[in-house]
Amino acid sequence: MIRDVVAVVGEQASVFELGLVCQVFGLDRTDCGLPAFTFDVCAPTPGRIPTTSGFALDVEHGLDRVAAADVVTVPAWDVDAPLPPGLADALRAAADRGALLVSVCTGAFALAGAGLLDGRRATTHWQVAPLLARRHPRVRVDPDALYVEDGPIVTSAGASAGIDACLHVVRREFGAESANALARRMVVPPHRSGDQAQYVETPVPVRADHDDLARLLDWVQRNLDRPLPVDALAARAHMSPRTFARRFRAATGTTPHRWILDQRLNLAERLLETTDLTVDAVAARAGLGSPDTLRHHFTDRRGITPTDHRRAFRTVR
């Protein structure tokens, strides 16, 4: 289980991207029952590091700090800056000993420069995704994903996607309840799936039909135990199935089927962690039908079975 986290900055630190990593891992929230982390910022050349926002940071630690970390984050990186001496070796050594590496936005360029993304699927901000693909042709760049986990590496898109990626790390290590509690403290959505589109066409409802869609999404979350065929949802939203599917993706960044499955798996996680319901009952309550269906989707998403998830993250005694 992760306890020690470090953020690596270069010759110039990106304040917002570094700040969101600090928000997730660098604040003591044990008063709310959340996990505690040891957190430090380090740089290839420690000392006074300028930021992209006109002020400087005093960074105490050098790259030797990376050697102790369970999670090594690269909050952002100058896409035209070469890797400083020693950084590639430090990042590769961290991966070799089993540390998790997490990049935010252009931080993927540092990981790619160290050769850690070769042969892996990865993402970065959509504006520089083509540049990452050109410079590092062995990386399978996904310009649409919010975040991607491939082996011991998590890459994420623009700044808010970095929050999603960090919450994903908390979720997989400490369970849905911890991640949701942390999200509430940060006043951000508790979970967005990594394959959701980076760019949502209509993030703020501006017409009555989007209000109808928002009401429908609320209704679906209260009725996940029911059958929810797309045609019936389109009718409930007073749209044709084709129009419904198009507007759903424009508003949420994903398909109705994928969004509903995500909500069902989120509910299943919470029920496994916080109730004594049997796996059969959890499957029924989450609208997944049978334990086999729950097991299939849950294992595909979490990498462990529902029973193992309950054993690891159970909060009811």
Residue pairs with C-beta under 8 A, 6 or more apart in sequence:
1 173
1 174
2 37
2 70
2 71
2 100
2 169
2 173
3 35
3 36
3 37
3 38
3 70
4 37
4 38
4 39
4 68
4 69
4 70
4 71
5 21
5 25
5 26
5 37
5 38
5 39
5 40
5 69
5 70
5 71
5 72
5 73
6 39
6 40
6 41
6 42
6 61
6 65
6 66
6 68
6 69
6 71
6 72
6 73
7 18
7 21
7 22
7 39
7 40
7 41
7 42
7 73
7 74
7 75
8 41
8 42
8 43
8 44
8 63
8 66
8 72
8 73
8 74
8 75
8 87
8 91
8 110
9 18
9 41
9 42
9 43
9 49
9 57
9 59
9 75
10 43
10 44
10 77
10 78
10 81
10 84
10 110
11 45
11 49
11 50
11 78
11 81
11 84
12 49
12 50
12 51
12 52
12 78
13 41
13 49
13 50
13 51
13 52
13 57
13 59
13 75
14 51
14 52
14 75
14 76
14 105
14 106
15 51
15 52
15 53
16 159
17 75
17 76
17 104
17 105
17 107
17 159
17 162
18 41
18 75
18 76
20 75
20 104
20 159
20 162
20 163
20 166
21 73
21 75
21 102
21 104
21 162
21 166
22 39
23 163
23 186
24 163
24 166
24 167
24 169
24 170
24 182
24 186
25 37
25 39
25 71
25 73
25 166
26 37
26 39
28 36
29 36
29 182
29 185
30 36
32 181
32 185
33 178
33 181
34 178
34 181
34 182
34 185
35 170
35 173
35 174
35 178
40 60
40 61
40 65
41 57
41 59
41 60
41 61
42 59
42 61
42 62
42 63
42 65
42 66
43 49
43 59
43 61
43 62
43 63
44 62
44 63
44 84
44 85
44 86
44 87
45 62
45 84
46 59
46 60
46 61
46 62
47 58
47 59
48 56
48 57
48 58
48 59
49 56
49 57
49 58
49 59
50 56
51 57
63 86
63 87
63 90
66 72
66 90
66 91
66 93
66 94
67 90
67 93
67 94
69 94
69 99
70 99
70 100
71 99
71 100
71 101
71 102
71 169
72 91
72 94
72 99
72 100
72 101
72 102
73 101
73 102
73 103
73 104
73 107
73 166
74 91
74 101
74 102
74 103
74 104
74 107
74 108
74 110
74 111
75 104
75 105
75 107
75 162
76 104
76 105
76 106
76 107
77 103
77 106
77 107
77 108
77 109
77 110
78 106
79 106
79 109
79 128
79 131
82 113
83 110
83 113
83 114
87 110
87 114
88 113
88 114
88 115
91 101
91 110
91 111
91 114
91 116
92 114
92 115
92 116
94 101
95 101
95 116
95 152
95 153
98 152
99 152
100 152
100 153
100 154
100 169
101 111
101 116
101 152
101 153
101 154
102 153
102 154
102 155
102 156
102 165
102 166
102 169
103 110
103 111
103 124
103 153
103 154
103 155
103 156
104 156
104 159
104 161
104 162
104 165
105 124
105 125
105 156
105 157
105 158
105 159
105 161
105 162
106 124
106 125
106 128
107 124
107 155
108 117
108 122
108 123
108 124
108 132
108 155
109 124
109 128
109 132
109 135
111 117
111 122
111 153
111 155
112 118
112 122
112 132
112 135
112 136
112 139
113 136
116 153
117 136
117 138
117 139
117 153
117 155
118 136
118 138
118 139
119 138
119 139
119 140
120 139
120 140
120 150
120 151
120 153
121 140
121 142
121 148
121 150
122 132
122 139
122 140
122 141
122 142
122 148
122 150
122 153
122 155
123 129
123 141
123 142
123 143
123 144
123 145
123 146
123 147
123 148
123 155
123 156
123 157
123 198
124 132
124 141
124 155
124 156
124 157
125 157
125 158
125 198
126 143
126 144
126 157
126 158
126 198
126 199
129 141
129 142
129 143
130 141
130 143
132 139
132 141
133 139
133 141
133 143
142 148
143 198
144 195
144 197
144 198
145 157
145 194
145 195
145 196
145 198
146 156
146 157
146 161
146 164
146 165
146 192
146 193
146 194
146 195
146 196
146 197
146 198
147 154
147 155
147 156
147 157
147 161
147 162
147 164
147 165
147 168
147 194
148 154
148 155
148 156
148 194
149 168
149 194
154 165
154 168
154 169
155 165
156 162
156 164
156 165
157 198
158 198
160 188
161 198
163 186
163 188
164 189
164 191
164 192
164 194
165 194
167 179
167 182
167 183
167 188
167 190
167 191
168 179
168 191
168 194
170 178
170 179
170 182
171 178
171 179
171 191
172 302
172 303
174 313
175 269
175 273
175 309
175 312
175 313
175 315
176 190
176 191
176 266
176 269
176 270
176 273
176 313
177 270
177 273
177 274
177 313
177 315
178 313
179 190
179 191
180 190
180 191
180 270
183 189
183 190
183 191
184 190
190 266
191 262
191 266
193 254
193 258
193 262
195 254
195 258
196 252
196 253
196 254
197 249
197 253
197 254
198 253
199 253
200 250
200 251
200 252
200 253
201 250
201 251
202 210
202 247
202 250
202 251
203 251
205 211
205 213
205 214
205 251
209 237
209 238
209 239
209 247
210 247
210 251
212 237
212 238
213 237
213 247
213 248
213 251
214 251
216 233
216 236
216 237
217 252
217 259
219 236
220 228
220 233
220 260
220 263
221 263
224 260
224 263
224 264
224 267
224 285
224 286
224 287
225 284
225 285
225 286
225 287
226 287
227 287
228 260
228 287
230 241
230 244
230 245
230 256
230 257
231 241
233 244
233 256
234 240
234 241
234 243
234 244
234 245
237 244
239 247
244 256
245 255
245 256
248 255
248 256
248 259
249 255
252 259
254 262
260 287
261 297
264 286
264 287
264 288
264 297
265 286
265 297
265 298
265 301
267 285
267 286
268 282
268 283
268 285
268 286
268 288
268 294
268 298
268 306
269 302
269 309
271 277
271 282
271 285
271 286
272 279
272 282
272 306
272 309
272 310
272 313
272 314
273 309
273 310
273 313
273 314
273 315
273 316
274 315
274 316
275 282
275 316
276 316
277 285
279 291
279 294
279 295
279 306
279 307
280 290
280 291
282 294
282 306
283 289
283 290
283 291
283 293
283 294
286 294
288 294
288 297
291 306
294 306
295 305
295 306
298 304
298 305
298 306
298 309
299 305
302 309
304 312
